[in-house]
Amino acid sequence: MTNIAFLGTGLLGAAFAEAAAKRGDSVTAWNRSADKVLALAQFGVKAAATPAEAVRGASRVHLVLKDDAVVAEVIAAARPGLSADAILIDHSTTLPTLTAKRAAALKADGVKYLHCPVFMAPVHARNAQGSMVVSGPSMLFESVKTDLARMTGRLEYLGERGDLAAANKLMGNAMLIGLSAVMADVLTLAQASGVGGEDAIGLLGLLDLNAVVASRGGNMAKGKFPLGFELAMARKDVRLMLETTGNRPMAALPAIAARMDQLIAAGHGAEDATILAIDAVSGT
């Protein structure tokens, strides 16, 4: 039986702790709100009064916290109880620059640390689904690779660079949040057009979005913009969308229209709409 600790038992942290206890690990947990830890007692999770108490005797310490400030605060509070062999496994979504500094500082202090953010909802954490990305020392990753694989449906090691997982987490979330915003605008268009919301979302199944990402996205990443959908024509279509929705709140399309207008004013109107990425890939 492996002794592990969880620092932070919000929705995701609690799901991870529950799943670990059900797999047979000996789990101790701490959370600023003690009632969230006590709710896990039914699964055999032991509650600790402080981070230092929670990590004492643990071989792995999993952090599932709000942001960089809380991560720094909780790690500092846990250090007095942390054994020399324990590995900090940080699942928090954090700023890449601060994550890199934290990883370097901990390494200099002899603390073992991996950044392992996830693309999961609590239900995925309970059922070892979703994805986890990891960056940090390869030797540390190899030592916990099997344990991490038990927590997720897909495990991706990105390399030694301390901020790689943090950057990839933000990029992935940008796509997920962006899709939610665009789908909200699609539903607004549907409402304004007297089309059912389920029918509108069903239409998206006719679009091969994976192929769009692979082909158009792949070209964009290389700084290539082969002409297929002229930016000026795409802007016309966005105008029609905004005219259709009228005064209804929109999540993404107004900002897209504004960016298109900037590029058209700069002389890019006859180029492909993927020219939207020109500043992101210039110099690559």
Summary of the structure (lengths in Angstrom):
residues: 284
radius of gyration: 23.0
end to end distance: 49.4
largest distance: 65.0
contacts: 884
relative contact order: 0.08
helix: 56%
strand: 14%
